[in-house]
Amino acid sequence: MVSFGERYRYIDGSSPDGKHSLGIEYDAGPGAVFLGDWLAHGELTLDDEGEDWT
């Protein structure tokens, strides 16, 4: 969790056509890389009923 005023190092980008995303987050250890595809709101679904969400 990032608090107000705290600095958090990251890189966020997308492909030229806007269909794919790239994120790199730097924490205390090595960076974590995230690759993905952008979805329209109507394409989002939940695969869990949420009973175990906190």
N, C-alpha and C positions, 0 to 999 in steps of 0.2 A: 504494500500500500504506500502511496506517495502522499505525504502531507503537504499542506499549503506552504509555499516558500522553499520546499525541498527541491534540490536539483536531481534529475534523473536522466542518465545518458541513454539515448536510443537513436536509432535510424529508422525512418519509416519511408517507404517508397512504393511505387506501383509501376507496372509496365506502361509503355507509351499508349497502348490501346485501353488502359484502365481496367482490364479484366483480371489482372493478377497483382498480388500484393507481396511485399517483403518487409519484414520487421527484424531489427537486431536490437536486443536489449542488453545493456551492460550492467552487471551487478558486482558483488564482491568477487565472484569467480569469473571464469571465461564467459564471453557473450553467448546468448541464446538466439538462434535464428528461427524465424517463423516464415513459412511460405504459404500462400493461400490464394483462393479465388474470391473475387467480390461477388456477393449474392444480392439479388433484389429482395426487398422486404418480404414479399410473398413467397420466396423460396425458403425462408427460415422455418424450421420446425423444431420441436422439442422431442427428444427420445426418452424423457424421464418425466414422471409425474411430479417430481419435486419433493417427495416426502423427506429425503435426506439432505435437502439444501439447508445451509445455515446462513 
